[in-house]
Amino acid sequence: MTSVAALHRDVFGAAASGVWSAPGRVNLIGEHTDYNGGLVLPIALPQRTCAACSPRGDRVLRVHSAQVGETVEVDLDTVGVGTPTGWTAYVAGVLWALAEDGHAVRGMDVTIDSDVPFGAGLSSSAALECAVGAAASDLFGLRLLFDDASRATLAAACVRAENEVAGAMTGGMDQSAALLCRADHALLLDCRSGETEHVPFDLASTGHVLLVTDTRAEHELNDGQYGERRASAEQAAAELGVSSLRDVDPAGLDDALASLSDDVLRRRARHVVTEIARVREAVAALRAGDLDEVGRLFDASHASLRDDYEVSCDELDVSVEAARSAGALGARMTGGGFGGSSIALLPADAVDAAEAAVVAAFAEHGWDAPRCFPVTAGSAAHREA
Ligand code: GAF
């Protein structure tokens, strides 16, 4: 990344008041469970979105993106449900959501630069929202980075920006990861109670690596498929007479499934209930240092997402199979699916072979070359300078 502060000065003709950043994420396990009141286990990525920002005295937001190469001006009084559209929705939406929560926010000049891959299922949109939210918190004295409780409040505002202004009905995992994760730890988040635990995640100490494959099959969260899965899960919960699928006891799962009205709902519900159980098991396995078991759970999660929740795609399946064939302890798609990225848990000495196997498999299918990169657990949103 070039210096976002220098770019800000070039674009807006004055120094930024500061630079804030927020990370992308990969979810280790617990997929499509957040909007079902379930458990998730993301890590923050080393890849981050940086926002150089200055407050303004008026209600104008000016945003420049180094990636898009354009500057957009938005009158904050025009921001609302579905407006503006495009990438500026994630920036304007956060200021709108904070104002809706009663915070006194004004306009800002914002310059964005990011090395979080876009459209790769690695939460580039949440990183953008949370970097801007962190900046607004400091610049307008909102004290929303103060502790985990205030960070959770800021995460909720960022979710609202995404749901209402950008129009993607996502759950809260990505924004919580960007604001609550800690370096060298995974975040166990209970999406019903809001409770968190920081689970040590330092694969290097045991000679292992988490390899991300960005399949470059583009993924969108507001194209209808994600919302359709969410609606099915809500319908299954309603038919079972519970407020969310989190309330289904895994011990009584077969009976619960038998009472659902069709096979699609049965498979959707089975994924959610078994996936929540897998998160608990993965946390226990990580704490016990049993990476073979973590790998087995990755594999089971992928099969459930592919066969029951039906959110995988050929590129994700092929990347997972190729990594396994080259020695991965386990591999799975991560994030919303329908494209995006997979993760593989590997002994460090198998990483090169796994990457070569994935690249070769994609070439055989005639697909664009994937991007593979190892990741460690990074830190949450903070002020950089
Ligand atoms: C996307 C969403 F934004 C998250 O809220 C979550 O539902 C995830 O897909 C699937 O686990 O990243």
Boltz pocket constraint, residues with backbone or C-beta under 6 A from the ligand:
constraints:
  - pocket:
      binder: B
      contacts: [[A, 27], [A, 30], [A, 31], [A, 32], [A, 33], [A, 34], [A, 35], [A, 121], [A, 170], [A, 171], [A, 172], [A, 173], [A, 174], [A, 221], [A, 335], [A, 336], [A, 337]]
      max_distance: 6.0
